[in-house]
Amino acid sequence: MSPRRAAALRGGEQSLREHLVATAERLIRERGTAGLTVRLIAREAGVADGVLYNHFADKEELLACALRARVRAVESELGDLPGAGTATVEENLRAYVVYGMRLHAGILPAFAGLVGQPAVLARFAAPGGGGGRPGGDWRDRLLAYLRDERELGRLAPDARIEAATRMIVGVCHEAVTSTLAHGYARPASPPADVPGDDEVGDLVAAVLDGIAPGREPGRRPGQR
């Protein structure tokens, strides 16, 4: 064991495999995935290049594990999402939209750098691998939230919640990718100012026009 690796692991419960994943996740956070090599990860982790293959089948497995760690890290910074029956539907949907935009801002740069590495993405999304769609957990929770609100009677009984979910997810994805395309650099953490109040309010109003009972079309959240 090299002195550098010993220093990295000394006094902690972290295994070498976990140390390698954490190192790769940090590099993804700081510089993205484009050009991320085994040699760079090994150097930053303080180990020889070949050590990685004692703990992972290949580079793709390591990067997939690091991507999952990156998604979990971003999610941990975003706090809790509201449950059905709390506050108002308008306020709750605003929280889901802001969460979704910040989540996408935190994770999409990492995936953008892997467009030319489909094997990594396949490993990330493999059944039982803990990956799936980027932001998929948030999408599933949004759909479950809307379903619960419909059952509580706070949404119309025939509300098309699947369509509403797709609309929200699509807008969040587009808003972030558009920002990235105009030069928004890899964020170290989800920026608080990605969603604008008007943008969020317009999206929530458009969704509620289609699924809220007795709602006046075009009414912005908070308007009476």
Phi, psi and chi 1 to 4 in degrees:
 res  aa     phi    psi   chi1   chi2   chi3   chi4
   1 MET       -  130.0  178.1 -179.8  -68.0      -
   2 SER   -73.6  155.3   71.6      -      -      -
   3 PRO   -56.9  -37.7  -24.8   34.5      -      -
   4 ARG   -66.1  -42.9 -175.8  176.2  178.1 -175.9
   5 ARG   -67.8  -39.4  180.0  160.0   67.4   91.0
   6 ALA   -60.2  -40.5      -      -      -      -
   7 ALA   -66.1  -35.9      -      -      -      -
   8 ALA   -67.5  -32.4      -      -      -      -
   9 LEU  -103.6  -14.9  -61.6  176.1      -      -
  10 ARG   -60.5  133.9 -173.8 -176.9  -59.8  126.0
  11 GLY    81.7    5.2      -      -      -      -
  12 GLY  -124.0  173.3      -      -      -      -
  13 GLU   -96.9    3.2  -62.3  -61.8  -35.0      -
  14 GLN   -73.0  128.3 -166.2  177.0   50.1      -
  15 SER   -78.3  167.6   69.4      -      -      -
  16 LEU   -62.8  -39.7 -179.9   52.6      -      -
  17 ARG   -59.3  -46.8  178.1 -175.9  170.5   89.7
  18 GLU   -63.6  -37.3  -68.3  167.9  -21.7      -
  19 HIS   -62.8  -41.6  174.2   58.8      -      -
  20 LEU   -66.0  -42.0  -68.3  168.8      -      -
  21 VAL   -63.4  -44.7  170.9      -      -      -
  22 ALA   -62.9  -38.8      -      -      -      -
  23 THR   -64.7  -46.3  -60.0      -      -      -
  24 ALA   -63.5  -39.5      -      -      -      -
  25 GLU   -62.7  -41.5 -171.5  -83.3  -32.5      -
  26 ARG   -62.9  -41.8  174.8  176.6   59.5   80.1
  27 LEU   -64.9  -38.9  -70.1  171.2      -      -
  28 ILE   -62.8  -42.0  -70.9  173.1      -      -
  29 ARG   -64.1  -40.3 -179.6  178.4   72.0 -112.2
  30 GLU   -83.7  -34.1  -65.9  174.4   -8.2      -
  31 ARG  -136.3    0.5   53.5 -172.6  -66.1  164.7
  32 GLY    83.7 -177.3      -      -      -      -
  33 THR   -98.1  -17.6   49.7      -      -      -
  34 ALA   -62.0  125.9      -      -      -      -
  35 GLY    76.1   10.8      -      -      -      -
  36 LEU   -77.9  116.1 -172.1   57.2      -      -
  37 THR  -111.3  162.2   64.2      -      -      -
  38 VAL   -60.1  -41.8  166.5      -      -      -
  39 ARG   -61.1  -42.5  177.2  169.4  -66.1 -177.8
  40 LEU   -65.8  -44.7  176.0   58.4      -      -
  41 ILE   -61.0  -44.5  -63.9  170.3      -      -
  42 ALA   -62.8  -43.4      -      -      -      -
  43 ARG   -62.2  -44.6 -176.0  172.9   70.6 -115.9
  44 GLU   -67.2  -30.4  -70.4  -67.7  -41.4      -
  45 ALA   -82.5  -13.1      -      -      -      -
  46 GLY    79.0   33.3      -      -      -      -
  47 VAL  -131.8  166.1  -59.0      -      -      -
  48 ALA   -72.2  152.9      -      -      -      -
  49 ASP   -53.3  -44.8  -64.5    1.2      -      -
  50 GLY   -68.6  -16.1      -      -      -      -
  51 VAL   -61.7  -33.3  169.5      -      -      -
  52 LEU   -57.4  -35.2  -84.6   69.3      -      -
  53 TYR   -79.6   -4.4  -61.3  103.7      -      -
  54 ASN   -80.9  -14.2  -65.4  -28.1      -      -
  55 HIS  -123.5  -14.3  -59.8  -87.8      -      -
  56 PHE  -137.5  147.6  -58.2   92.1      -      -
  57 ALA   -63.9  -35.7      -      -      -      -
  58 ASP  -166.0  179.9   46.2   35.3      -      -
  59 LYS   -61.2  -36.2  172.2 -171.2  173.2 -177.5
  60 GLU   -61.9  -39.5  -73.7   74.4   20.9      -
  61 GLU   -65.3  -43.0 -178.0 -174.1    3.0      -
  62 LEU   -60.7  -46.1  170.5   56.9      -      -
  63 LEU   -66.2  -37.3  -71.9 -178.1      -      -
  64 ALA   -62.9  -42.1      -      -      -      -
  65 CYS   -63.5  -40.3  -70.2      -      -      -
  66 ALA   -66.7  -36.5      -      -      -      -
  67 LEU   -63.1  -43.2  -78.5  175.4      -      -
  68 ARG   -61.8  -40.8  -66.1  177.9 -162.0  122.8
  69 ALA   -63.8  -37.1      -      -      -      -
  70 ARG   -65.8  -44.3  179.5   67.7 -166.0  133.1
  71 VAL   -61.7  -44.9  171.9      -      -      -
  72 ARG   -62.4  -38.5  -70.8 -167.2  -65.1  -91.2
  73 ALA   -64.5  -43.4      -      -      -      -
  74 VAL   -64.3  -45.1  171.8      -      -      -
  75 GLU   -60.4  -36.2  -70.4  173.4  -24.8      -
  76 SER   -67.4  -21.6   70.2      -      -      -
  77 GLU   -85.0  -12.0  -61.9  173.8   15.5      -
  78 LEU   -95.2   -9.0  -63.2  178.6      -      -
  79 GLY    80.5 -169.7      -      -      -      -
  80 ASP   -88.2  155.9  -62.5  -33.5      -      -
  81 LEU  -102.3  147.0  -73.9  165.6      -      -
  82 PRO   -71.6  153.3   26.1  -34.7      -      -
  83 GLY   -97.5  165.4      -      -      -      -
  84 ALA   -63.1  144.2      -      -      -      -
  85 GLY    86.4   -2.5      -      -      -      -
  86 THR  -101.1  154.8   62.6      -      -      -
  87 ALA    45.6 -140.3      -      -      -      -
  88 THR  -115.3  160.3   66.1      -      -      -
  89 VAL   -61.2  -39.0  175.8      -      -      -
  90 GLU   -60.0  -47.8  -70.5   92.3  -20.8      -
  91 GLU   -64.6  -40.1  -69.3  168.6  -25.3      -
  92 ASN   -67.2  -42.6  -69.1  -16.5      -      -
  93 LEU   -64.0  -36.8  -84.9 -177.5      -      -
  94 ARG   -60.0  -42.3  176.6  179.5  -72.9  -88.9
  95 ALA   -62.9  -40.1      -      -      -      -
  96 TYR   -66.9  -39.0  -87.5   89.2      -      -
  97 VAL   -66.9  -47.9  170.1      -      -      -
  98 VAL   -60.8  -43.1  171.2      -      -      -
  99 TYR   -59.1  -46.8 -173.8  107.1      -      -
 100 GLY   -62.7  -40.9      -      -      -      -
 101 MET   -67.4  -42.2  -72.4 -171.3  175.0      -
 102 ARG   -69.5  -35.8  -62.3 -172.4   68.4 -154.7
 103 LEU   -62.3  -48.6  174.4   65.1      -      -
 104 HIS   -62.7  -37.7  -79.7   77.9      -      -
 105 ALA   -63.9  -30.3      -      -      -      -
 106 GLY   -82.1  -27.9      -      -      -      -
 107 ILE  -111.8  -26.0   66.5  176.6      -      -
 108 LEU   -62.8  -36.1  -76.4 -174.7      -      -
 109 PRO   -58.1  -35.8  -27.2   36.8      -      -
 110 ALA   -65.5  -42.1      -      -      -      -
 111 PHE   -74.6  -29.8  -73.0   89.1      -      -
 112 ALA   -61.4  -33.0      -      -      -      -
 113 GLY   -76.2   -3.4      -      -      -      -
 114 LEU  -110.0   14.8  -67.7  170.4      -      -
 115 VAL   -56.3  -36.8  171.6      -      -      -
 116 GLY   -90.1   10.3      -      -      -      -
 117 GLN  -128.2   68.2  -59.0 -173.5   57.2      -
 118 PRO   -61.0  -24.7   21.9  -33.9      -      -
 119 ALA   -65.1  -35.3      -      -      -      -
 120 VAL   -67.2  -44.9  177.3      -      -      -
 121 LEU   -64.1  -36.7  -61.5  176.5      -      -
 122 ALA   -65.6  -40.6      -      -      -      -
 123 ARG   -63.6  -41.2  -71.8  -72.4 -173.9   89.7
 124 PHE   -61.5  -41.0  175.0   83.1      -      -
 125 ALA   -90.7    0.8      -      -      -      -
 126 ALA   -61.0  139.7      -      -      -      -
 127 PRO   -54.5  133.2  -23.9   34.0      -      -
 128 GLY    79.6    0.5      -      -      -      -
 129 GLY   -90.0   -3.8      -      -      -      -
 130 GLY    79.9   10.9      -      -      -      -
 131 GLY  -103.5  -93.3      -      -      -      -
 132 GLY    84.3 -155.0      -      -      -      -
 133 ARG   -73.1  140.7  -55.3  179.4  -54.9  -84.7
 134 PRO   -58.4  122.9  -23.7   33.6      -      -
 135 GLY    79.5    9.6      -      -      -      -
 136 GLY   -63.5  -35.4      -      -      -      -
 137 ASP   -64.0  -42.7 -178.9   63.0      -      -
 138 TRP   -62.5  -42.4  163.0   73.3      -      -
 139 ARG   -60.9  -45.3  179.8 -164.5 -177.8  -77.4
 140 ASP   -64.8  -37.4  -67.0  -18.7      -      -
 141 ARG   -69.3  -36.2  -68.0  169.4   68.6 -177.3
 142 LEU   -63.2  -46.1  170.3   60.4      -      -
 143 LEU   -62.1  -43.3  179.1   60.3      -      -
 144 ALA   -64.6  -38.9      -      -      -      -
 145 TYR   -61.2  -48.2  163.9   76.1      -      -
 146 LEU   -64.0  -37.3  -68.2  173.5      -      -
 147 ARG   -63.3  -42.0 -176.7  180.0  -64.5  116.3
 148 ASP   -67.3  -38.9  -70.0  -16.4      -      -
 149 GLU   -65.0  -36.4  -69.4  -74.7   26.3      -
 150 ARG   -64.7  -41.6 -175.2  174.2   61.4 -175.1
 151 GLU   -67.0  -29.4  -68.2  177.4   -2.1      -
 152 LEU   -79.1   -8.6  -70.4  173.5      -      -
 153 GLY    86.2    8.8      -      -      -      -
 154 ARG   -88.9   -5.8  -60.3 -144.1  -61.8  174.9
 155 LEU  -123.6  160.2  -64.2  178.6      -      -
 156 ALA   -59.5  143.3      -      -      -      -
 157 PRO   -61.4  -25.2   18.9  -30.9      -      -
 158 ASP  -104.6   20.4   58.9  -11.2      -      -
 159 ALA   -58.9  131.3      -      -      -      -
 160 ARG   -87.2   79.0  -60.0  176.1   59.4 -169.5
 161 ILE   -70.2  -29.0   58.1  173.5      -      -
 162 GLU   -64.2  -43.0  -68.8   81.2    4.4      -
 163 ALA   -65.9  -39.9      -      -      -      -
 164 ALA   -62.5  -40.5      -      -      -      -
 165 THR   -63.4  -45.5  -61.2      -      -      -
 166 ARG   -61.3  -37.3  -73.1 -165.7  -62.8  -89.1
 167 MET   -64.2  -46.9  178.1  179.7  179.6      -
 168 ILE   -64.7  -46.5  -67.9  172.8      -      -
 169 VAL   -61.0  -43.8  172.0      -      -      -
 170 GLY   -62.1  -42.6      -      -      -      -
 171 VAL   -67.9  -42.1  171.2      -      -      -
 172 CYS   -61.0  -44.3  -71.0      -      -      -
 173 HIS   -63.6  -45.8 -172.4  -81.0      -      -
 174 GLU   -65.8  -40.2 -171.4  -80.8  -27.6      -
 175 ALA   -61.8  -40.6      -      -      -      -
 176 VAL   -75.3  -44.8  172.4      -      -      -
 177 THR   -63.9  -33.6   52.4      -      -      -
 178 SER   -65.5  -41.7  176.5      -      -      -
 179 THR   -64.1  -43.0  -57.2      -      -      -
 180 LEU   -62.6  -38.9  -68.5  172.1      -      -
 181 ALA   -65.3  -22.8      -      -      -      -
 182 HIS   -97.5   21.6  -74.6   82.1      -      -
 183 GLY   101.9    8.8      -      -      -      -
 184 TYR   -70.0  118.2 -173.7   66.7      -      -
 185 ALA   -74.6  170.6      -      -      -      -
 186 ARG   -58.1  118.8  -65.4 -178.9  -64.7  -90.9
 187 PRO   -81.6  142.6   28.2  -30.2      -      -
 188 ALA   -73.6  -27.4      -      -      -      -
 189 SER  -152.0  161.9   60.4      -      -      -
 190 PRO   -60.4  121.2  -21.5   32.5      -      -
 191 PRO   -70.3  142.9   25.8  -32.4      -      -
 192 ALA   -75.4  -18.9      -      -      -      -
 193 ASP  -104.5   15.1   58.8   -9.4      -      -
 194 VAL   -62.6  -54.2  167.5      -      -      -
 195 PRO   -83.0  130.0   28.1  -29.7      -      -
 196 GLY   -86.3  151.6      -      -      -      -
 197 ASP   -59.2  -42.3  -74.5  -17.3      -      -
 198 ASP   -65.4  -42.0  -71.6  -16.6      -      -
 199 GLU   -62.6  -45.9 -178.4 -179.2    8.7      -
 200 VAL   -65.0  -45.3  173.1      -      -      -
 201 GLY   -61.1  -41.4      -      -      -      -
 202 ASP   -64.4  -41.2  -72.4  -16.8      -      -
 203 LEU   -65.3  -46.4  173.9   56.8      -      -
 204 VAL   -61.2  -42.3  171.0      -      -      -
 205 ALA   -62.6  -43.5      -      -      -      -
 206 ALA   -64.1  -39.5      -      -      -      -
 207 VAL   -66.5  -46.9  170.2      -      -      -
 208 LEU   -67.1  -27.7  -70.0  176.4      -      -
 209 ASP   -56.5  -31.3  -77.3  -10.3      -      -
 210 GLY   -95.4  -17.6      -      -      -      -
 211 ILE  -127.1  -11.6   63.0  177.1      -      -
 212 ALA   -90.4  137.0      -      -      -      -
 213 PRO   -73.0  137.0   27.0  -34.2      -      -
 214 GLY    64.0   26.9      -      -      -      -
 215 ARG   -92.9  138.0  177.1  179.7  168.1   80.6
 216 GLU   -77.1  120.2  178.1 -176.0  -14.0      -
 217 PRO   -55.2  135.9  -24.7   34.6      -      -
 218 GLY    87.6   -4.9      -      -      -      -
 219 ARG   -72.1  126.4 -178.2  174.8   67.8   84.0
 220 ARG   -75.6  149.0  -70.0  -74.2  -62.8  -84.9
 221 PRO   -53.2  133.8  -27.3   35.6      -      -
 222 GLY    93.8  -16.9      -      -      -      -
 223 GLN   -79.3  148.9  -69.1 -179.7  -21.0      -
 224 ARG  -122.8      -  -59.5 -172.6 -178.4  -82.4
